[in-house]
Amino acid sequence: MPPARLADAQNALEVRVARLRQGEWNPGRATGNGGSDHLGVLVLEGILAHDTLLGSSTSTELLGPGDVLRPWTREVQPLLQRRVRWYVLSDSRVALLDRELARELGAWPEVNAMLVERLSQRAERLATAQAIAKLTRVERRVLAFLWHLAERWGRVTDDGVLVPLTLSHRMLGQIVGARRPTVTAAVRLLMEAGDVERRPDGSWLLTGDGHHAPADEHERVVPPRRRIVVGREPLASA
């Protein structure tokens, strides 16, 4: 966006910013319970956790600056019973993308496209996290996810790549799909191998060369060849 147009957009597009304190988050409080009419929330600062509880299992997604989310999404008569929780892991600021902003965005397609891009990036990170959770051996999952976090939050130091997040073994387990004791054993193996160090402040130092899946594993991926949806006639060719 040219500088002059950027300045005009900054003057034309105004949003309300809410400060979130550490702890469990009720999204309705930040939006005056009018969330269903809003585009969503843009995280400006801090880190949030999005927990999905299914039976006795909990899956966690980490969100940070630049992420766009709609925490008020409601499903009509869900067939799979689950529960959602939101936590603010560090004091944060979020921008409310409300109805007024939605009306103004028509004149600023560049901004609208960037919001869609942020949603797409979040979906891609979720797909990557899902792939990591399918890796064999929990130590591979933990190492891959730490490098995945390093792509976004990592800082290169003389000793390695520092991930300045104090993730507990329990939370790592909720992210990679493993029990806490199994994660503890996996972290011990990674530390003994010299791949990971846990700093006294709780942060993680990655001392290896990165995580790469062997090439032959990609070769074994077979695309689906059967029709996925049953009971429908195939589309006629043009």
N, C-alpha and C positions, 0 to 999 in steps of 0.2 A: 504494500500500500504506500503510495507517495506520501512524503512528510506532510504536505498541506492537507491531503485527504485524511491522514491519520489524526491530525489535530482537530479536524471537523468531526470525525467520529468520536473522539474523546469528549468533545463538547456536547454532542447530540445523545450519546448513549450513557445513561446514568443507571447505576444499580445500587441497591441497598446492601451493605456489608454487615455481616453478623460475626461476632467473636464467640468462639466456642471454648468452654473450659474443659479440661481433661476429665473424662468420665463417660458414663453412658449418655447417648445423645438421643433426644426426641426431636426428629426433624420438624414436626409440626410447630414447635415453639419458635423456631427460627423463621417461620414463614407465616405466622398468624393463622395456622391451620387452613390456609388457602392454597396449599401446595398443588392440588390437582389441576389448577388453572395455570400453573407456571411451567416454564420450559425446564427448569432444573436448578441445580446448584453448581457453581464453579468453585473448586477449592483453590484458595489463594495462598494459604500458608498452613503448615502443620501436616499431621498424618492422622487419617481416620481408618478404622477397621470396620469392615462389613461382614458380619457373621451370618451364615445360613445354618440353621439347626434342623437336622433331619434325623428323627429317632434319637439315638444316643451319639450321633456323629455331628461334629461342627466343622464347617469349612469357612476359612477366613480369607478375605481379600483386603489388601492394603491399598489405600488411596492417598494421593498427595497433590501438591500444587499442579494445576493444569487439568486435573480430572473433572469431568462433568458427570453428574449423577442425578437421578430422579428418585429420591428415597421415598416418595409417596405413591409409587406405582402400586395399583391395586389389581389383583387378578379376580375375575368373575368366576366364582365357584371352582376354586382350584381342586384338581383331582389328586394331587400329591400334597399331603399335609406337611407343612414346614413353617418355621418361624424365622424372622429376621431381626437382628439386633445391630445397632450402630454404636460404636465407641469412638470417642476422641482420645487418641493416644498421646497427643501433645497439644498444648494450647494452639488453636487454629483460627483462621479467618476464612469465611466463605462468602461468595457473592450470590445473591438471589437473582436468578434470571426470570423475572416476573412477566406478567402479561404486557405491561407497558413496553418493556424491552423487546418482546416478541413483535409488537406492532412496528417499532422503529427499525428492526433488523431488515425489513424489506428494502430499505434504501442502502443497506450495507452488506451486500452479498459476500464480501471478503470475510467479514466477521462471522457471518452465518456459516460459511464454509469451514472456518477454523473451529467452530464449535462442533460441527459434524466430524471434523478430523480428530478432535480430542475424544469423541465417543468411539471412533474407529480404533484409535490407539489403545483405549481401555479394553475394547473387545479383543484386540490382538494380544494384549498382555494376559487376559484371562485364558485365551487359547493356549498361550505358551505355558501358563501355570498348570493347565489341565494336562498338557503333554508331559511336563515335569513330573506330575503326580503319577504318571504311568510308567516311569522308569523303574527298572528292576533295582533292588537294593536301596535301602533308605539313605545310605550315605551319598549315593549318586544324586538322589532327589534333593537332599539338603544342600550339597555343593552347587548343583545346578541352579537352585533357587537363589542362593546367596549371590551367585554371579549375575543372575537375572536382576536382582535388586541393585547390584553394583552398576548396571547399565544406566540406572536412573539416579541413584543416590550416592554412588561410590565416588571416592576421592583418591587419586593416585598419590601415594607417599613413597618415601625411599624404601620402606619395608614391604610394600605391597599395595593392594587396593583396599581402602578402609570403607566399610559400610557403617555409617554412624547411626545405627538403629539398635536399640537394646531389645532384640527379639528373644523371648524366652524359649526354652525347649518345647514348652506346651504350645505356644503360638506357632512355632515352626511345624510342629506336628499337625496342627489344624490346617496349615497351608499345604503341606506336601502329602497329607493323608497317611499319618502314622501316629502311633501312641507315643506319649512323652518318654517312657523308658527306652523305647526303640530309638527315638531321636537322640537321647543322651548317649546311647552306645554308638550311634553313627557319628556324632560329633567327636567322640573320643577317638574313633578310628581316623577321622579326617585330621585331627590335631596330631596324632602319632605319625601320620603320613606327611605332615608338613604342609597341608593344603589350607588349613584354617588356624587362626589364633583368636582366642576370646580375650579382649582387652579388659583391664580391671574395671573400666566404666561401663562394661556390658556391650560395647560395640564389637564388630567383627572385622578381622583383618584377613583378607584373602591373599595367601602367599604363593599360590601356585600360578600356573600359566593360563588359567581359564578352563572352562568346561566345554568340551566338544564331543558330540556323539560320533562314534566311529562311522566311517563312510559306509561300511558294509551294512550297518543297521538301516540306513536310508534306502539301500538297494532292496531290502526285504519288504518295503511298503507296497502292498498290492491294491490298486484302485478297485472300488466296488464295480461289479459287472451285472448284478441283478437289479431288477426294477425295485425301487424302494417302496413306492406307494402302491398298494394292491386295490383292485376294484375299479381302476380307471383305464380307459383306452389310451394308447400312446397318441401323442399329438401328430397330426398329419404333417408331412414335410412340405415346406413352401415350394 
